[in-house]
């Protein structure tokens, strides 16, 4: 079974040592708003691109960790 985008982001956050709160700050949104998006797994592609960029990754329909080239 494929991972949802929200699950992929949570994996990235863990690997980068960041919290949802810290990601929300990077994105200029509230933790509650971001948590709601995780709960619904409701991310627009422009948000997915921005999140990948803020986490130092490349977005191409999937997330690739730049340091390791691992695709999630």
N, C-alpha and C positions, 0 to 999 in steps of 0.2 A: 504494500500500500504506500502510495506517495505521500510525502510530508506536505502539510498545508504551508502556505507562505508564513503564517504566524508561527508555526513550529520551527521553520527555518530561521526566522529572525531570533527566536529564543535560543536556538543553538548558537547562532553568531554572537549574541549578547554574552552567553556563558563563556564562549571561547575568547572573547575580547575583554572579559572581566567587567562588563557594564551591566547596569540595571535598566529596567523599563523606564524608570524615572529619569535616568541619565540620557537615555535615547530620546525621551520626550523633550528634554531640555535642548538637546542638539537640534531637534526638529522644530522647536519653537511652539510646542503644544503642551497640553496638560497630561499628566500621567493618567488621569481618569479617561480622557479622550482616547489616548493610545490603548489603554487597557480594554476599552469598549471595542476598539477595532480588532484587538486580539480575540476577544470573546466571540465576535461575529465572523472573524477571519475576513474582514471587509476592508481590503486595501486596494486603492486604485493604482494603476500601473505607475503613474507619476510619483505616487508615494513610495512604491516599491523601489523605484529608481533612486529617489532621494535617500531612503533608508540605506540602501546598499552603498551609496556614495559616502554617507556620514559614517558608516562602519568600515570604510576603506576597502570596499569590495566592488566588483563589477556586476551589473545586472544585465542579463540577457535571457529573460524568461526563467532563469534560475540564478542562483547566487554562486559566485566563484570567489573563494577566499584568495586574495591577491598573493599573500605570502606563500601559500602552499599549492595554489591552483586547484584546490579541492572544490568540486562542484557539489552543491547540496540540492 
